[in-house]
Amino acid sequence: MEPIDIIVLFIIALVVGGAIYYIIRAKLRGQKCIGCPDAKTCLGNCSSCHACSYREENKEK
């Protein structure tokens, strides 16, 4: 394996690790919808974020 391959794999691992860390921290803070503009106060049934609106659409079916 070339040194550049190791560097690229390390960068990808950092990005994936950072994303996982962000999600875990948000969930531990009690955010229902990560990425929702009202994530701290979202009850999981708002229409302003994609996750909540998707959930509402599937409940109707």
N, C-alpha and C positions, 0 to 999 in steps of 0.2 A: 504494500500500500504506500502510495506516495505521500509526502508530508502535506500536500495541498488537500488530499482526500481526508486526512485526519482533521485538518482545520475546518473543512466544510462540514464534516460530521459533528464536530464540536459546536459549531455555530447553530446547526439545526437542533442539536440536543438542548442548547441554551434557550432557543426560541420556544420549543415544545415544553421544556421545564418551566419557563416563565409563564406560559399560558396556563399550565396546570396549577401553578402556584397562585396565579390571579384568581382562578375559579374557586380554589379551595378557600382562599381568604375571603372572597365575597360571600360564599355560602356560610362560613363561620360567623360572619357579621350579620347574618340573617336576611340577606337579599334574596328575594324570591325569584326575580327575573334579572339575571346578569346581563348587562348591556342595555336594560330598559332605562330611559331617562329618569324615571321615578323609582329606581330600583330599591331605594331604602324604604319607601312608603308603599310600594306596589304590593297589592294583596293577591296578585296572580290573576286578576280578572280585568286588567286595564286594556284599552284598545290602542294605546299609544306604542306598544312594542310588538314586534313580530311574534314572539313566543306566546304572549297572552292572546293575541288575536287568533293565532293558529289553534290554540287550545279551545277557544270559544267556538270556532268554526266546527271543530270535530265533536263538540258536545251536542250540537244541533242535529247531527246525523244519527 
